[in-house]
Amino acid sequence: MPNLGRALFRLLSVGVLCVCLTMVLPEYSKYLRAKADLGKTEALLLEAREDHEHLASEIALLESDPYTVERIAREKFNWRRVGEEVYEFEN
């Protein structure tokens, strides 16, 4: 009879373990997906911070340096000074 008690205990233990696993595994997979999403979001945040730093430094230059304003006007809008000739070279 003691063997029957041990077998019943083992069977009950396996059953409890299976129930626990069926409860834990779906939540663990959700955790792994959330962790992967967090990594992607942190990478996007880092990229946005780098863009922000670059744009903030560009704004500071535009507010304080007239030569930067002139360079941007020449590059983006093809502006030139009166009487100045502009030569464009193709690569």
N, C-alpha and C positions, 0 to 999 in steps of 0.2 A: 503494500500500500504506500510506503514512503516514496517509491518510484512514481506512483501516480500523482502524488502531491508535487513532486519536482517537475514532472512533465506538464502538469497543469500550470504551475508557476512560470515555467519557460514559455508555454504557449500564451499565457496572459501577458508576459513581458514583451514578447514579440508583437502581440496585438497592440499593446500600448505604444510601443515604439513606432509601429506603422501609422497609427493615428497621429502621433506627434509629428512624424515626417510629412504626412499629408497636410498638416496644418502649417508647418514651418517652411517647406520648400517653395510654395507660391510667394510667400512674403519675402523670402530670401532672393528670389528672382526679381521681385519688384525693387528690392534694395540694390541689386547689381545694376539694374536699368537706371535707377535714380543716380547711382554713383557715376555711371558713364555720362549721363546727362549733365551732372555737375561738372565733370571734367571739361565737357564741350563748352558749357556756359562760362567756366573760368577762363578758358582760352579766348572766347569772344570778349570777355571783360578785359583781359590783358591787351588784346588788340585795340579795343576801344580806348583804353587808357593811353596807349602809345599814340594813337591818332589824336587824342585830345592834347597831349603834350606837344606834339608837332604843330598842331593848329594854334595852340596858345603861344608858342614861341614865334610863329609866323605873324600872329596878330600883334604881339609886342613889337616886332620889327616894323610892321606897317604903321604902328602908332608913333614910333620914335625915330625911324630912319627914313629920311626923304629919298635916299638912293634906292632903298628897297622898293618904295612906292614907284619910283621911276622905272626900275628894272621890271617889275610886274606889269606896268602899263606897256612897256615896250614888248615884252614877251607875249602877253596874253591878248593885247588889243592892237598890236602893231603900231603903236603911237610913235611919233617922232617929233623932234623940235623943228621949229620953223627954219627953213633953209637947209635942213639936214637931209642927206640922201641915205637911203637904206638899201643895202645889197643883201640879197638872200641867196644862199648857196644850197644846192641840192646834194644830198649824199649819194 
